[in-house]
Amino acid sequence: MIVPGGGDFADAVRQYQHEWQFDDLAAHNMCLLAMAQYAILMQGVVPELVLASNEDRIRRALRDGRVAVWVPTDLMRATPDSMTNWDTTSDSLAAWLSTLLNAERLMIVKSCDVDADAPLETLAAKGIVDRRFPAYVRDANYIVEIFSKADAAVMRDRLLNVAV
C-alpha cells in the first residue's frame, strides 16, 4: 500500500493559499487532490499499481496480491474539522490509514535527510513530519519508520526481510 504525498503539487497549494488567502478547508481539499495527482502519476509510471480511493478497493487490491496506491479524495470535506489544517498532512493521513487497515508497518519516505534515531517529536518540530503525526502513531500497533528517499536500499532490505 502506497500513500503518496502531495509533493510539488501541495507546495503549490501552500503558495496559492498565501497569495489568494483562501481558508484551510480549501487548502486541505486541494492537497488531497495533490496527493491524488501523485497517485495517478505513479500509476502512469508503473501501470501495475492499482488506484484505490477507499478501504474496500484497497483491501481488494491487497487480497489480489497487487500494490494499491491510495487516492484520498473520499476524505474531501465540506466543513472544517481536525484534519483540515497544515498540522495534518499525508504523514498523518498515512498513519490514519495504517490504523484503519491494521497494517504491520508504516514507512514514511521523505525527500530530505532524516536522522533515523531522532524522536518523532523532534522530527515534527523540524518540519520533517507533520505536527500531528507523533500523536497519530503514539499507540500504533505497527512499526513506524521514517526514511530519506536516499535510503532506498535500507527500505528495500527491510521490506524483503520482514518475517511473515
Secondary structure by P-SEA (a helix, b strand, c coil): ccccccaaaaaaaaaaaaaccccaaaaaaaaaaaaaaaaaaaaaacccbbbbccaaaaaaaaaacbbbbbcccccccccccccccccccaaaaaaaaaaaacccbbbbbbcccccccccaaaaaaacccccccccccccccbbbbbbcccaaaaaaaaaaaccc
